[in-house]
Amino acid sequence: MVRRMSPALAAVLCAAALVIASAAAFLVGSSAVSAPELVAWLTGGEVSDAAKSILVNVRLPRVLAALLAGSGLAVAGAIIQSVLDNPLASPNVIGINSGAGLAVLLAASLAPGALWLAPLAAFAGAMVTALVIFGISLGANASRLTVVLAGIAITTVFGAGMNTVLIVDPDAYVGSSSFLVGGLSGVLLGDIGWPAAYLVAGMVLAMLLSPVLNIMALGDDSAHNLGIHVGAWRLGLLALAAVLAGAAVSFAGLLGFVGLIIPHLVRFFVGYDNRWVLPLSAVAGAVFVVLCDMLARVLFAPYEVPVGILMAFLGGPFFIYLILRNRRGGLD
């Protein structure tokens, strides 16, 4: 039997990892910045114009984008796994990321000058997909495996839709190759303004609702007996997860597997109490994306690969592991 870690200790370790990973991400890149320069910049000291330009215009937006996207996707994944009672569910697996991505590309094609439209389009696409998955989950014979397979089918259809948009209108989205696999290169502070507000508000709301998730984990009958309207709460929480995933996709592209891997790792260490799982998933997800983005910058230097490619190498085997672990009656 696995001995759980104290949630308070896990929180301290995650916070320390977040500070270290973020600091390292500011220092590492094609143009090196020294630790003294970073400290001077953070404390308002004297910094060379070159170092200040790199920190403000390149590193700061990229690190903030990684922190926000990682937190939002991890919390969204934890919510989806809980409300669907499905260990294989996550925003990218059940198609929410792809729905948001297709909506962003359509918005970019139909209204190329309206940059403010991307977050709204991402929310709309994610929400529509969440409603479809919710409808499938209500089916009389819809097992957990059925929901996952339906999500994979939806992802395939939306992926074909995105490719169609790019063929018809190649200029639909600048840097679309990175967007389709998930990447943070070229992210500007203006790209994450409104999405950041939605992500922070959504994560705070999710944590306030964590007791409801704990009650729903007892089973539909028990939750109903405790006064929870299971269907309404399931739909509302899926919508909240869609908002979080859509906000992240609007500036980070189709980052995959964050919402699959991180909640499982957190539960492995601290158990299944969502009052701890959600906030720890937020911090661990931020650390995970920051580290992956930093590795994507340096592993193949002087070339840089989109961080989504590295995550796919990590997430694919993990997904297979979960399938094998749940093979004996776990998905039916």
Number of C-alpha atoms within 10 A of each C-alpha: 3 7 9 12 14 11 18 12 11 18 18 12 12 20 16 13 18 21 12 13 19 22 16 17 22 22 19 16 20 12 10 11 19 13 13 11 18 19 14 15 17 11 9 9 11 11 16 10 9 10 16 18 12 17 21 15 14 18 24 18 21 27 26 19 29 31 22 28 33 29 33 33 38 37 35 34 33 30 30 28 21 22 23 19 15 17 24 25 27 31 34 23 25 25 29 33 31 34 33 34 29 26 27 30 29 22 23 22 18 12 13 15 10 10 13 13 16 27 27 20 24 33 31 19 24 31 23 17 27 28 17 16 22 19 13 17 18 12 11 7 10 15 16 19 17 16 25 23 14 20 26 16 15 21 22 14 15 22 18 14 19 22 16 13 19 18 11 10 15 13 15 21 18 11 12 18 13 21 23 22 19 23 28 22 21 16 21 19 15 12 19 24 14 13 27 20 12 20 25 15 12 21 22 13 13 25 19 12 16 19 14 20 22 17 18 24 18 11 12 15 11 14 18 15 9 11 9 16 13 19 13 10 16 20 17 15 22 27 22 24 30 34 31 33 34 40 33 31 33 27 28 29 27 26 32 27 25 31 32 28 25 27 30 21 14 24 20 14 16 21 18 17 15 26 18 19 26 29 21 27 32 28 23 29 30 30 25 24 27 28 22 19 25 24 19 22 21 15 11 10 12 9 10 17 18 22 27 28 18 18 22 17 11 16 19 12 11 15 18 11 12 16 16 11 12 13 11 9 7 14 18 12
